Amino acid sequence: MTAETTTEAFDAVDIIRTKRDGGTLNDDQIAWIIDAYTRGVVADEQMSALAMAIFLRGMSDAETARWTQAMIDSGERMSFDSLSKPTVDKHSTGGVGDKITLPLAPLVAVFDVAVPQLSGRGLGHTGGTLDKLESIPGWQADMSNETLLAQLEDLGAVICAAGSGLAPADKKLYALRDITATVDCLPLIASSIMSKKIAEGTSALVLDVKVGSGAFMKDEASARALAETMVRLGAAAGVDCTALLTDMSTPLGRAVGNALEVRESVEVLAGGGPADVVDLTVALAEEMLRMVGRPDADVRAALADGRAMDKWNQMIRAQGGDPEAALPQAAETEVVRAESAGVLTGLDALSVGVASWRLGAGRAKQGDELSLGAGIELHAKPGEAVTAGQPLMTLHADNPALFARAQEALAEAVEITPAAEGADAEAAAGSIVLDRITA
Ligand code: URA
């Protein structure tokens, strides 16, 4: 032990042991371990062990609240108080084909509301908002806090990279969780998301908590518990917070992959696009606008009459992008066909997400280059009738050698029920918003 560590208030090994044995960490222990980890005094190996102990033993509500506060305290806190309009933010727990932030931010900003979407990059099978936008030629993710505030005042909508000053403890810990199988842990997800959102300083927040195979939370009960925990953490920090539980058993929309998802988002902004993407965008926009005192805003009209599209074009140009420029397209395609006729009763989100990732749309580790045109177009969605041999998906990749591994991921993804067996198309199509959770 070095002379420096002997002056520390606690010993990391004691804290790991307490949690390993099912004990409760007190406020001072939690504040210390997060601070010491951020300072580099607690090693990655020790934090990995603690994360696994938390994964296996859980944390109480009080521990989770203190953990969240400690992560907020690890960095700066922003403030939007200088803006002349109310701020409202949205956060999704992540899914396959989830491009909702792209049409949502400009749509809500039409109603003279500031929407700061400080976003991240994708890892694993879920895509990242910044990666999608970076497929637009010239678009820049990074901006200073001053530029962020100026653009919010001027246009109302900003989607940009979260600065490294916000909750740096989470940044370090998330990267560690990602390589130690400790991401899908309720208290760690809740504190990770809410520390960033509370530090960001928004006054209202709508959480899109995904449920299903493509989400961290595979069943409704655990997604509900996550949503309730996050709403409670928000309320305790003075952030008006509502959560929608939404379906992620099948991909959102008909496009998965960076440029493909931008194209679909632009269709939604042009008044078209797949019904599930439009419905979820509208549901989240209405919820956000209700929270900032605009309950009568007609968001469907703003999609239909071009106001949301105008705002999108301004937002993209303000960050150096050319909204008219051609988007990247992958060099090669391969079609996946229906093996039988009937009703498409299942199209598994996780399988499609993994396949898209293998095609080059996602990265295996931080810093990997993406193939921005890669991904999957879906030609049929659950609830639709299909004929034998009809194209179900088109796979896009720059390297045709990647198709075989993507096809492997899709081997069990498709479920077709013969019409004679009485497939319930309506049940298969399902509804996108499953529930709404408030404080
Ligand atoms: N998103 C986050 O920001 N953190 C998590 O832990 C999981 C999803």
Boltz pocket constraint, residues with backbone or C-beta under 6 A from the ligand:
constraints:
  - pocket:
      binder: B
      contacts: [[A, 92], [A, 93], [A, 94], [A, 174], [A, 183], [A, 188], [A, 189], [A, 190], [A, 192], [A, 193]]
      max_distance: 6.0
